[in-house]
């Protein structure tokens, strides 16, 4: 059969219709798959979501409607968390120690001059580089969030916390002289500043682990020279006092030794005089006669029976006596 000079093949027409229908089905399936994927993305991004809060972090689930009125109504989340992004938001906070340095050195801390300035009791302006370490107590994270409503911890560190530190420095410094802050009472000053910062941060669960100067505080050169000179003078005076005390102690020791020797000599002399006095009072005629008899007896006991061979004559001459015949 021909139509307008062309031969019509009913079989080929049916094949083309089948292919067209197959392509339509594939397109429909692809469209359904894409639609399903879009629905899943919408579901998991706006209806339900899952996130994981790692070790060293704590999350709080904040209701977007604003119905939470206090820290007790904000739940703490850790580990795997399922939530609805349409209803709430998970905000993570690190609970490990954070260390910040505010210095004028562009290569330490942030690349800008962040040195601290404060005034002493005399009104002298002092500049210093400061280091501080802090940590948020995990169970107090809701208090922290309710107080400051920040999700970026850097905003808290370099904004709110920095202001607290600067104000605390000024409060404590107003009771100290520049010499005390620069010199021997610096440790006491820093300890009081840290305690004041901790007092202000404790209600929101922020614990101050460390606070101190990086290097020495900076004061005008003439003031620093005067403080150094005074400290040196005090050290020299203390050394002189120590040397004087040593000399006095040695002199006192020598005097004491001399006095001891003198007293000992006097004691010995007194004892000898007393002994002599006793001897003199004990020398009676009867005692002298007794001593004479004792001496004669001792001579007789020592005599060997021989007569003396010489005898003293008049004028001190010695005469030999005749020998006796046996």
C-alpha positions as CSV (number, residue, x, y, z in Angstrom):
1,X,0.0,0.0,0.0
2,X,1.3,3.4,-0.9
3,X,0.4,6.8,0.3
4,X,1.6,9.8,-1.8
5,X,4.1,7.5,-3.5
6,X,5.6,6.2,-0.2
7,X,5.4,2.6,1.0
8,X,4.0,2.4,4.5
9,X,5.4,-0.4,6.8
10,X,3.1,-1.0,9.8
11,X,5.8,-2.9,11.6
12,X,8.3,0.0,11.7
13,X,5.7,2.3,13.1
14,X,5.0,0.1,16.0
15,X,8.8,-0.2,16.8
16,X,9.2,3.6,16.9
17,X,6.2,4.0,19.2
18,X,7.6,1.4,21.6
19,X,11.0,3.1,21.7
20,X,9.3,6.4,22.3
21,X,7.3,5.0,25.2
22,X,10.5,3.4,26.6
23,X,12.3,6.7,26.5
24,X,9.4,8.5,28.2
25,X,9.4,5.9,31.0
26,X,13.2,6.4,31.5
27,X,12.7,10.1,31.6
28,X,9.9,9.7,34.2
29,X,12.0,7.4,36.3
30,X,15.0,9.8,36.1
31,X,12.7,12.7,37.1
32,X,11.3,10.7,40.0
33,X,14.8,9.9,41.2
34,X,15.9,13.5,40.9
35,X,12.8,14.6,42.7
36,X,13.3,12.0,45.4
37,X,16.9,13.1,45.9
38,X,15.8,16.7,46.1
39,X,13.2,15.7,48.7
40,X,15.8,13.8,50.7
41,X,18.2,16.8,50.6
42,X,15.4,19.1,51.7
43,X,14.4,16.6,54.4
44,X,17.9,16.2,55.8
45,X,18.7,19.9,55.6
46,X,15.5,21.4,56.8
47,X,13.4,18.7,58.4
48,X,16.0,16.3,60.0
49,X,19.8,16.4,60.3
50,X,22.6,14.5,62.0
51,X,25.9,15.8,63.2
52,X,28.8,14.5,65.3
53,X,30.3,16.5,68.2
54,X,33.9,15.4,68.7
55,X,35.9,14.9,71.9
56,X,36.9,18.2,73.5
57,X,33.7,19.9,72.4
58,X,30.2,20.4,73.8
59,X,27.2,21.4,71.8
60,X,24.0,23.2,72.8
61,X,20.8,22.8,70.9
62,X,19.2,26.2,70.5
63,X,15.6,26.4,69.5
64,X,15.2,28.9,66.6
65,X,11.8,30.0,67.7
66,X,13.4,31.6,70.8
67,X,11.2,29.7,73.2
68,X,14.1,28.9,75.5
69,X,14.2,31.3,78.4
70,X,17.1,30.2,80.4
71,X,20.2,27.9,80.5
72,X,18.2,25.1,82.1
73,X,16.1,24.9,79.0
74,X,19.1,24.6,76.6
75,X,20.1,20.9,76.4
76,X,23.8,19.9,76.1
77,X,24.7,17.6,73.2
78,X,27.7,15.3,72.7
79,X,28.5,12.5,70.2
80,X,26.0,11.9,67.4
81,X,23.1,14.3,67.5
82,X,19.8,14.1,65.5
83,X,17.9,17.4,65.2
84,X,15.6,19.3,63.0
85,X,17.2,22.3,61.3
86,X,13.7,23.8,60.8
87,X,13.3,23.8,64.6
88,X,16.7,24.1,66.2
89,X,20.4,24.8,65.7
90,X,23.5,23.0,67.2
91,X,26.3,25.3,68.3
92,X,29.6,23.7,69.3
93,X,32.0,25.2,71.9
94,X,35.5,23.8,72.7
95,X,36.0,22.9,76.3
96,X,39.8,22.5,76.2
97,X,42.2,25.2,77.3
98,X,42.3,28.3,75.1
99,X,45.4,30.5,75.1
100,X,45.5,34.1,73.8
101,X,48.3,36.6,73.6
102,X,47.8,40.3,73.3
103,X,51.1,41.9,72.3
104,X,52.5,44.8,70.2
105,X,54.5,42.2,68.2
106,X,52.9,41.7,64.9
107,X,54.5,38.2,64.7
108,X,52.9,37.0,68.0
109,X,49.2,36.5,68.4
110,X,47.3,38.4,65.7
111,X,49.0,40.6,63.1
112,X,48.1,43.8,64.8
113,X,49.2,45.8,67.9
114,X,47.1,44.4,70.8
115,X,49.2,45.5,73.7
116,X,47.3,46.4,76.9
117,X,47.5,49.8,78.6
118,X,46.5,50.7,82.1
119,X,47.1,53.5,84.7
120,X,48.9,53.2,88.0
121,X,47.9,54.9,91.3
122,X,49.9,58.0,90.2
123,X,48.1,58.1,86.9
124,X,51.2,56.9,85.1
125,X,50.3,55.0,81.8
126,X,51.8,51.6,81.6
127,X,51.9,49.3,78.5
128,X,52.4,45.6,78.6
129,X,52.1,42.4,76.6
130,X,49.7,39.9,78.2
131,X,49.1,36.2,78.0
132,X,45.9,34.5,79.3
133,X,44.6,30.9,79.3
134,X,41.0,29.9,80.0
135,X,38.6,27.0,79.5
136,X,34.8,26.7,79.6
137,X,33.4,24.2,82.0
138,X,31.4,21.7,79.9
139,X,28.3,21.7,82.1
140,X,28.2,25.5,82.2
141,X,28.2,26.0,78.4
142,X,24.4,26.9,78.4
143,X,25.1,29.7,80.9
144,X,27.9,30.9,78.7
145,X,25.7,30.9,75.6
146,X,22.7,32.6,77.3
147,X,25.0,35.3,78.7
148,X,26.9,36.2,75.5
149,X,24.9,34.7,72.6
150,X,28.0,34.1,70.5
151,X,28.7,31.1,68.3
152,X,32.2,32.1,67.4
153,X,34.6,31.9,70.3
154,X,37.1,34.3,68.8
155,X,34.4,37.0,69.1
156,X,34.2,36.3,72.8
157,X,38.0,36.1,73.3
158,X,39.0,39.2,71.4
159,X,36.0,41.2,72.3
160,X,34.3,40.5,75.6
161,X,37.2,38.8,77.4
162,X,39.7,41.4,76.3
163,X,37.5,44.2,77.7
164,X,37.2,42.3,81.0
165,X,41.0,41.9,81.2
166,X,41.7,45.5,80.4
167,X,39.1,46.8,83.0
168,X,40.5,44.4,85.7
169,X,44.0,45.6,85.0
170,X,42.9,49.2,85.5
171,X,40.9,48.5,88.7
172,X,43.8,46.7,90.4
173,X,46.5,49.1,89.1
174,X,44.7,52.1,90.6
175,X,45.8,50.8,94.0
176,X,49.5,50.2,93.1
177,X,52.3,52.6,92.3
178,X,54.2,52.2,89.1
179,X,57.3,51.2,91.2
180,X,55.3,48.4,92.8
181,X,53.9,47.1,89.5
182,X,57.3,47.3,87.8
183,X,59.3,46.0,90.7
184,X,59.0,43.5,93.6
185,X,55.2,43.5,93.9
186,X,54.6,42.6,90.3
187,X,53.7,38.9,91.2
188,X,51.2,40.1,93.8
189,X,49.7,42.6,91.4
190,X,49.2,39.9,88.7
191,X,47.7,37.5,91.1
192,X,45.0,40.0,92.2
193,X,44.2,40.8,88.5
194,X,43.8,37.2,87.7
195,X,41.5,36.7,90.8
196,X,39.4,39.7,89.6
197,X,39.1,38.3,86.1
198,X,38.1,34.9,87.5
199,X,35.5,36.6,89.7
200,X,33.9,38.3,86.7
201,X,34.0,35.1,84.6
202,X,32.9,32.5,87.1
203,X,29.1,33.1,86.7
204,X,29.3,31.8,83.1
205,X,31.7,28.9,83.8
206,X,34.9,30.4,82.4
207,X,37.9,29.3,84.4
208,X,41.1,31.4,84.2
209,X,44.0,29.0,84.1
210,X,46.9,31.5,83.7
211,X,47.4,35.2,83.5
212,X,50.6,37.2,83.3
213,X,52.9,39.7,81.5
214,X,55.0,38.7,78.6
215,X,58.2,40.4,79.4
216,X,58.5,43.5,81.6
217,X,55.8,46.2,81.7
218,X,56.8,49.2,79.6
219,X,57.1,52.6,81.3
220,X,58.9,55.8,80.3
221,X,62.7,55.3,80.1
222,X,63.4,57.9,82.8
223,X,61.0,56.1,85.2
224,X,62.5,52.7,84.4
225,X,66.0,54.0,85.0
226,X,65.0,55.6,88.4
227,X,63.3,52.4,89.5
228,X,66.4,50.4,88.6
229,X,68.7,52.8,90.3
230,X,66.6,52.7,93.5
231,X,66.5,48.9,93.5
232,X,70.3,48.8,93.0
233,X,70.8,51.3,95.9
234,X,68.6,49.1,98.1
235,X,70.6,46.0,97.2
236,X,73.9,47.9,98.0
237,X,72.5,49.1,101.3
238,X,71.4,45.6,102.2
239,X,74.8,44.2,101.3
240,X,76.5,46.9,103.4
241,X,74.2,46.1,106.4
242,X,75.0,42.4,106.0
243,X,78.8,43.1,105.9
244,X,78.5,45.4,109.0
245,X,76.5,42.8,110.8
246,X,79.2,40.2,110.0
247,X,82.0,42.5,111.2
248,X,80.1,43.3,114.4
249,X,79.5,39.6,115.0
250,X,83.2,38.8,114.5
251,X,84.2,41.6,116.8
252,X,81.7,40.5,119.4
253,X,83.1,37.0,119.1
254,X,86.7,38.3,119.6
255,X,85.6,40.4,122.6
256,X,83.7,37.4,124.1
257,X,86.8,35.2,123.7
258,X,89.0,37.8,125.3
259,X,86.6,38.3,128.2
260,X,86.4,34.5,128.6
261,X,90.2,34.2,128.7
262,X,90.5,37.1,131.2
263,X,87.8,35.6,133.4
264,X,89.5,32.3,133.2
265,X,92.9,33.8,134.2
266,X,91.2,35.7,137.1
267,X,89.6,32.5,138.2
268,X,92.9,30.6,138.0
269,X,94.7,33.4,139.9
270,X,92.0,33.5,142.6
271,X,92.2,29.8,142.9
272,X,96.0,29.8,143.3
273,X,95.8,32.6,145.8
274,X,93.2,30.8,147.8
275,X,95.3,27.7,147.7
276,X,98.4,29.6,148.9
277,X,96.3,31.2,151.7
278,X,95.2,27.8,152.8
279,X,98.8,26.5,152.7
280,X,100.0,29.4,154.8
281,X,97.3,29.0,157.4
282,X,98.1,25.3,157.7
283,X,101.9,25.7,158.3
284,X,102.2,25.1,162.1
285,X,105.4,24.3,164.1
286,X,104.2,20.7,164.7
287,X,103.7,20.3,160.9
288,X,107.2,21.7,160.1
289,X,108.8,19.3,162.7
290,X,106.9,16.4,161.1
291,X,108.1,17.4,157.6
292,X,111.7,17.5,159.0
293,X,111.5,14.1,160.5
294,X,109.9,12.7,157.3
295,X,112.8,14.1,155.2
296,X,115.5,12.7,157.6
297,X,113.8,9.3,157.5
298,X,113.8,9.4,153.7
299,X,117.6,10.2,153.7
300,X,118.3,7.2,156.0
301,X,116.2,4.9,153.8
302,X,118.2,5.9,150.8
303,X,121.7,5.6,152.5
304,X,123.9,2.7,151.2
305,X,126.0,2.3,154.3
306,X,129.1,4.2,153.0
307,X,130.6,7.2,154.7
308,X,131.3,10.3,152.7
309,X,134.8,10.4,151.1
310,X,135.1,14.2,151.3
311,X,134.3,16.7,154.0
312,X,133.8,20.4,153.7
313,X,136.4,22.3,155.7
314,X,136.7,25.9,156.8
315,X,136.8,28.2,153.9
316,X,135.0,25.8,151.7
317,X,138.0,23.5,151.1
318,X,137.4,19.8,150.5
319,X,139.4,17.3,152.5
320,X,139.7,13.7,151.6
321,X,139.0,11.5,154.6
322,X,141.2,8.4,155.3
323,X,139.9,5.1,154.2
324,X,139.0,2.5,156.7
325,X,140.8,-0.8,156.5
326,X,138.7,-3.8,156.2
